[in-house]
Amino acid sequence: EGFLTAADNVENHYLKQIFRDKARSCKSAISDLQHKVLEMNGDPEESGSFLGAMHRGWVNIKGTLTGKDDHAILAECERGEDVIKAAYSKALESDLSEEIRPLIQKQYEGVKKDHDLIRDLRDKYAKE
């Protein structure tokens, strides 16, 4: 949801496409995680967290306040990716079941890649 919110708050078509692509990959990761939790006889979450909703709200506010400034939106997206990266890192440091650890590790690698892309774009758009 955060990447879709970001896509709605930038004018640049390249960034819109990147944000939409990242939203699709995040949706796929969530689905994979929910399916794994079900396989493990768990009860997966069906909606986003309160912090996620707050982050999307901040992206909307930042988009409005900055006149849809690409750099500001990218900076906020990077902040969101920092939070997600830290959550995955914390999960991997915990006593995860070996049944789910490989999926969490794989998704963590994707999160780091997304974070680095957003960081690099933020740096690029800071110079423009």
C-alpha positions as a Python dict, from the first residue, in 0.01 Angstrom:
ca = {
    (1, 'E'): (0, 0, 0),
    (2, 'G'): (284, 241, 76),
    (3, 'F'): (432, 211, -272),
    (4, 'L'): (89, 261, -431),
    (5, 'T'): (42, 571, -220),
    (6, 'A'): (383, 694, -334),
    (7, 'A'): (290, 626, -699),
    (8, 'D'): (-17, 845, -654),
    (9, 'N'): (197, 1125, -513),
    (10, 'V'): (466, 1161, -780),
    (11, 'E'): (436, 1316, -1124),
    (12, 'N'): (737, 1138, -1275),
    (13, 'H'): (617, 843, -1487),
    (14, 'Y'): (937, 644, -1433),
    (15, 'L'): (896, 667, -1055),
    (16, 'K'): (525, 585, -1081),
    (17, 'Q'): (615, 263, -1264),
    (18, 'I'): (886, 170, -1015),
    (19, 'F'): (650, 227, -722),
    (20, 'R'): (377, 21, -889),
    (21, 'D'): (624, -260, -964),
    (22, 'K'): (741, -259, -602),
    (23, 'A'): (381, -263, -483),
    (24, 'R'): (320, -578, -691),
    (25, 'S'): (629, -750, -556),
    (26, 'C'): (532, -658, -198),
    (27, 'K'): (182, -795, -255),
    (28, 'S'): (334, -1119, -382),
    (29, 'A'): (565, -1141, -79),
    (30, 'I'): (271, -1087, 156),
    (31, 'S'): (74, -1357, -21),
    (32, 'D'): (368, -1600, 2),
    (33, 'L'): (404, -1529, 372),
    (34, 'Q'): (30, -1571, 435),
    (35, 'H'): (31, -1905, 252),
    (36, 'K'): (330, -2026, 455),
    (37, 'V'): (160, -1928, 780),
    (38, 'L'): (-149, -2123, 671),
    (39, 'E'): (69, -2425, 585),
    (40, 'M'): (206, -2406, 937),
    (41, 'N'): (-150, -2407, 1077),
    (42, 'G'): (-127, -2041, 1175),
    (43, 'D'): (-369, -1755, 1130),
    (44, 'P'): (-216, -1499, 888),
    (45, 'E'): (-284, -1128, 913),
    (46, 'E'): (-527, -1008, 649),
    (47, 'S'): (-472, -633, 673),
    (48, 'G'): (-189, -385, 710),
    (49, 'S'): (-58, -267, 1041),
    (50, 'F'): (-134, 58, 1218),
    (51, 'L'): (224, 174, 1150),
    (52, 'G'): (178, 94, 782),
    (53, 'A'): (-137, 306, 770),
    (54, 'M'): (44, 591, 944),
    (55, 'H'): (329, 566, 693),
    (56, 'R'): (88, 582, 396),
    (57, 'G'): (-80, 883, 555),
    (58, 'W'): (257, 1055, 592),
    (59, 'V'): (339, 989, 226),
    (60, 'N'): (6, 1153, 131),
    (61, 'I'): (71, 1450, 357),
    (62, 'K'): (428, 1485, 232),
    (63, 'G'): (303, 1469, -128),
    (64, 'T'): (56, 1747, -60),
    (65, 'L'): (296, 1966, 137),
    (66, 'T'): (585, 1933, -105),
    (67, 'G'): (386, 1977, -423),
    (68, 'K'): (449, 1613, -507),
    (69, 'D'): (825, 1658, -479),
    (70, 'D'): (988, 1338, -605),
    (71, 'H'): (1289, 1361, -375),
    (72, 'A'): (1074, 1409, -63),
    (73, 'I'): (852, 1113, -156),
    (74, 'L'): (1157, 895, -223),
    (75, 'A'): (1306, 997, 112),
    (76, 'E'): (985, 896, 288),
    (77, 'C'): (977, 565, 100),
    (78, 'E'): (1333, 497, 205),
    (79, 'R'): (1235, 563, 566),
    (80, 'G'): (956, 310, 527),
    (81, 'E'): (1197, 58, 376),
    (82, 'D'): (1431, 115, 673),
    (83, 'V'): (1149, 14, 909),
    (84, 'I'): (1066, -297, 705),
    (85, 'K'): (1433, -394, 675),
    (86, 'A'): (1475, -365, 1053),
    (87, 'A'): (1166, -579, 1114),
    (88, 'Y'): (1297, -856, 887),
    (89, 'S'): (1642, -834, 1046),
    (90, 'K'): (1488, -866, 1392),
    (91, 'A'): (1282, -1165, 1278),
    (92, 'L'): (1591, -1335, 1140),
    (93, 'E'): (1773, -1279, 1470),
    (94, 'S'): (1488, -1447, 1657),
    (95, 'D'): (1423, -1815, 1710),
    (96, 'L'): (1238, -1874, 1381),
    (97, 'S'): (1126, -2218, 1280),
    (98, 'E'): (1341, -2372, 1007),
    (99, 'E'): (1015, -2418, 817),
    (100, 'I'): (973, -2044, 766),
    (101, 'R'): (1329, -1910, 799),
    (102, 'P'): (1419, -1961, 427),
    (103, 'L'): (1116, -1758, 315),
    (104, 'I'): (1193, -1477, 560),
    (105, 'Q'): (1558, -1475, 448),
    (106, 'K'): (1456, -1462, 80),
    (107, 'Q'): (1213, -1178, 146),
    (108, 'Y'): (1474, -992, 352),
    (109, 'E'): (1712, -1003, 55),
    (110, 'G'): (1434, -852, -162),
    (111, 'V'): (1367, -582, 98),
    (112, 'K'): (1736, -488, 104),
    (113, 'K'): (1741, -470, -276),
    (114, 'D'): (1428, -249, -279),
    (115, 'H'): (1574, -28, -6),
    (116, 'D'): (1896, 21, -200),
    (117, 'L'): (1708, 106, -521),
    (118, 'I'): (1493, 364, -342),
    (119, 'R'): (1801, 508, -167),
    (120, 'D'): (1986, 539, -498),
    (121, 'L'): (1685, 705, -662),
    (122, 'R'): (1653, 942, -365),
    (123, 'D'): (2015, 1041, -409),
    (124, 'K'): (1970, 1086, -785),
    (125, 'Y'): (1661, 1305, -744),
    (126, 'A'): (1829, 1512, -471),
    (127, 'K'): (2074, 1633, -733),
    (128, 'E'): (1808, 1733, -986),
}
